[in-house]
Amino acid sequence: MLHHRLVADSLTVEQDACAVILNRAGRCVRLTVPGTALLTVLTCLHETGFTEAELNRVVAQSRSPHLMAFWVRLAAGLTAAYWIETTVLAGEEKLVRLQPLTPAPRLGSVPGTARLSDGDVLRMAPTAVLRFGEPMPTLESGAAHHVAHVEDPRVLDLLVGLRGSATVGDTCRSSALADRDARAVLTALYDAGLLSAERDTPAQAGAADYWSDWELLFHARSRLGRTRGDYGGTFRFRGVRDPWPGIPQGFGADELIELPNDEGASRSLLDVATSRCSIREHDTENPVTAAQLGALLSRTQRVRFAREVDGYGDILRRGYPAGGSLYELEIFVLANRCADLDQGLYHYDSAWHGLRRIATGPGDLEQLSQVAQVTAQMAEPPQVVLLIAARFPRVMWKYDAVSYAVILKNVGALYDALYLHATDLGLAPCGLGGGDSDLFSAVTQIPYLECTTVGEFILGSRPVNWQRPSLPAWHPEAGGVA
Ligand SMILES: Cc1cc2nc3c(=O)[nH]c(=O)nc-3n(C[C@H](O)[C@H](O)[C@H](O)COP(=O)(O)O)c2cc1C
């Protein structure tokens, strides 16, 4: 048996002169049915919900011909647009509750009812994730618009039974649930896209094949539409904990190695932007200098402005934009070969424009350097690697759902600034797409959940006669059509 209810949280049901209006999470639906019967039914559907039989009875009792004519399509449309939470019941007992995420902006088209046959082979959808949280486990997927709350442990057994080539019939027969109830659960989860049937597997590969479960969940939950719970700048820890300070303390030695203040001369933006490219070779005779490193860090990462804002904490300004002016990214300099700077690992102190040495053990620098060298496929170790680490709680204090996504966007903004200024300074820049955050934590002994690497950027001196490698014939810029 199915029990339906309008999504309970933060939804309002109101009526104005000509329509009943449903409002939730910025989504609004106006329903124009004459009379007050619709408002009465929707209010009950919101407050207590109905089983299908109860709902039909209430609509019939309303004696509103308009509502009776309209209701079946409206209920299906509301369900299809994720306004209705459905619970599968076995008598009075709840088995599984399908909580819709954000409603669709418009009413959905009426869906066909899934017909699972006895011989169908069902599986968990490839991107479905079963999470054992409190009070009961949930089944969710970035591809689905519902989260299934497992309310009865027999449903878990049912899901575990979906293995190998077990058919719907086999699975239901071996379930501790009554056959009809087991089928209702499977149908509801299948309709929600949390289970898939073998017969649905398309012959052609599709976009869905590319997604891993956790990447899809990260995408879906960090964008409006399929988010779960609060979203954006909610200041979730305001009044609970102090925000993390803008300028970190305690990274590296007390002694500050001051960097030169000269930011160097600059070419036109157009010239720099059009000549920018990634360079994976360095001039071994003339390595990058501490002065050049200082100029680059000053132009990009140096703090240019800082202020404490009541109820918000410190806001900063640097040479690139950052979400919320929080500037959670820190740069650690791995200097392999840098003129006027000892080989070592340093934290760039962006307030004092200097470096603070980080104590390292034997082989640490080589390991960190090797990861970058392999990632850029360089023949020689890079002269300098900028290890970009995020102080996660600084962002997570403010944002719900989007913190990590915001951090990665900030890394992109910093990469671009580093590319442009390194090009302007005549250096060899190359951003990297991966690195070893665990190794960084082990070397620096900074706790992984507090601050670790989210980006890496190689820097060196540009070989004197370096020229952009000629493009392969197939490349569009070389006249090809690929
Ligand atoms: C986010 C990002 C990740 C990158 N990852 C790598 C990488 O892992 N290894 C590498 O050699 N180059 C990497 N690059 C450099 C790109 O390969 C390069 O920007 C691209 O081929 C275009 O060439 P261009 O920069 O010379 O214009 C990365 C660049 C960016 C922006």
The ligand as an SDF file (V2000), in Angstrom:
LIG
                    3D

 31 33  0  0  0  0  0  0  0  0999 V2000
   43.1680   22.0590  -14.1570 C   0  0  0  0  0  0  0  0  0  0  0  0
   44.3530   21.7230  -15.0100 C   0  0  0  0  0  0  0  0  0  0  0  0
   44.9330   20.4840  -14.8860 C   0  0  0  0  0  0  0  0  0  0  0  0
   46.0650   20.1620  -15.6350 C   0  0  0  0  0  0  0  0  0  0  0  0
   46.6710   18.9620  -15.4260 N   0  0  0  0  0  0  0  0  0  0  0  0
   47.8360   18.7070  -16.0440 C   0  0  0  0  0  0  0  0  0  0  0  0
   48.5810   17.5420  -15.7030 C   0  0  0  0  0  0  0  0  0  0  0  0
   48.1880   16.7840  -14.8250 O   0  0  0  0  0  0  0  0  0  0  0  0
   49.7400   17.3150  -16.3570 N   0  0  0  0  0  0  0  0  0  0  0  0
   50.2060   18.1670  -17.3120 C   0  0  0  0  0  0  0  0  0  0  0  0
   51.2650   17.9080  -17.8480 O   0  0  0  0  0  0  0  0  0  0  0  0
   49.5100   19.2870  -17.6530 N   0  0  0  0  0  0  0  0  0  0  0  0
   48.3600   19.5850  -17.0290 C   0  0  0  0  0  0  0  0  0  0  0  0
   47.6820   20.7350  -17.3100 N   0  0  0  0  0  0  0  0  0  0  0  0
   48.1110   21.5940  -18.3980 C   0  0  0  0  0  0  0  0  0  0  0  0
   47.2470   21.3090  -19.6260 C   0  0  0  0  0  0  0  0  0  0  0  0
   47.6510   20.0890  -20.1830 O   0  0  0  0  0  0  0  0  0  0  0  0
   47.3700   22.4530  -20.6260 C   0  0  0  0  0  0  0  0  0  0  0  0
   46.8650   23.6270  -20.0440 O   0  0  0  0  0  0  0  0  0  0  0  0
   46.5960   22.1580  -21.9210 C   0  0  0  0  0  0  0  0  0  0  0  0
   47.1730   21.0800  -22.6060 O   0  0  0  0  0  0  0  0  0  0  0  0
   46.5800   23.3700  -22.8480 C   0  0  0  0  0  0  0  0  0  0  0  0
   47.9060   23.7130  -23.1850 O   0  0  0  0  0  0  0  0  0  0  0  0
   48.5130   25.1400  -22.8380 P   0  0  0  0  0  0  0  0  0  0  0  0
   48.3980   25.3610  -21.3670 O   0  0  0  0  0  0  0  0  0  0  0  0
   49.9410   25.0510  -23.2690 O   0  0  0  0  0  0  0  0  0  0  0  0
   47.7390   26.1500  -23.6030 O   0  0  0  0  0  0  0  0  0  0  0  0
   46.5760   21.0870  -16.5740 C   0  0  0  0  0  0  0  0  0  0  0  0
   45.9670   22.3330  -16.7070 C   0  0  0  0  0  0  0  0  0  0  0  0
   44.8770   22.6630  -15.9220 C   0  0  0  0  0  0  0  0  0  0  0  0
   44.2530   24.0270  -16.0380 C   0  0  0  0  0  0  0  0  0  0  0  0
  1  2  1  0
  2  3  1  0
  2 30  2  0
  3  4  2  0
  4  5  1  0
  4 28  1  0
  5  6  2  0
  6  7  1  0
  6 13  1  0
  7  8  2  0
  7  9  1  0
  9 10  1  0
 10 11  2  0
 10 12  1  0
 12 13  2  0
 13 14  1  0
 14 15  1  0
 14 28  1  0
 15 16  1  0
 16 17  1  0
 16 18  1  0
 18 19  1  0
 18 20  1  0
 20 21  1  0
 20 22  1  0
 22 23  1  0
 23 24  1  0
 24 25  2  0
 24 26  1  0
 24 27  1  0
 28 29  2  0
 29 30  1  0
 30 31  1  0
M  END
$$$$
